[in-house]
Amino acid sequence: MSASRSSSGKNITFHLPRRSLMIAGIAFGVGVLLFLVVWLSSRNDDFYKAGPAATPQQVADIEPLPEPLPAAAGSSDMPDAKPLPPGEDAPQLVETAPPPPPAAAAPTTEAAPVAAAAGDRPQPIADQSPPPSYPPAALRRGDAGTVVVRVDVDATGYPSNVTIIERSGSRDLDRAASDAVRRWRFQPAQSNGQPVPGSIEVPFDFKPQ
């Protein structure tokens, strides 16, 4: 009788497999998600519900916009364009270039003619006797005057000596005249048909314009 009592007093326990527990947990989570989706959709439906429609009386109270006025003569500040008579062309815009500014007058330096009998004195050769340049410093100051230069020319036509016998009052003008004459070439003086040394006086007029 003791063996039967001990067997009847044993506790009975149930062991569920682990896979079943995982399936139960997943099902519970899916149920929670479905609940949240349904709850959020119901809130969105309430948010997007349209308000009460306007009654016909409220629609009638809204005044329509006034119609635009028809265009009439004198409605614009611009004068009306008049049609051209037949055979007359429309005026065209002609662009004219402005006239060029007047050129500034350049200063002049002239060599006065030398009166001498042919063969008595040496004569400057035209294409080898350029006039002196007007000194810029004297031009800025407005210096002007006449310079007379005495040139001694040898038998070959080259200047051997240059002397200023009449000054203009400006050193720049006097120096320009003497430097220019030193570069000149001359026809030498003649004696019995032979070239001989001679001298000549050459005046220069400096005039700023």
Secondary structure by P-SEA (a helix, b strand, c coil): caaaaaaaabbbbbbbcaaaaaaaaaaaaaaaaaaaaaaaaaaaaaaacccccccaaaaaacccccccccccccccccccccccccccccbbbbbbccccccccccbbbbbcccccccccbbbbcccccccccccaaaaaabbbbbbbbbbbbcccccccccccccccccaaaaaaaaaaaaaccccccccccbbbbbbbbbbbbbbcc
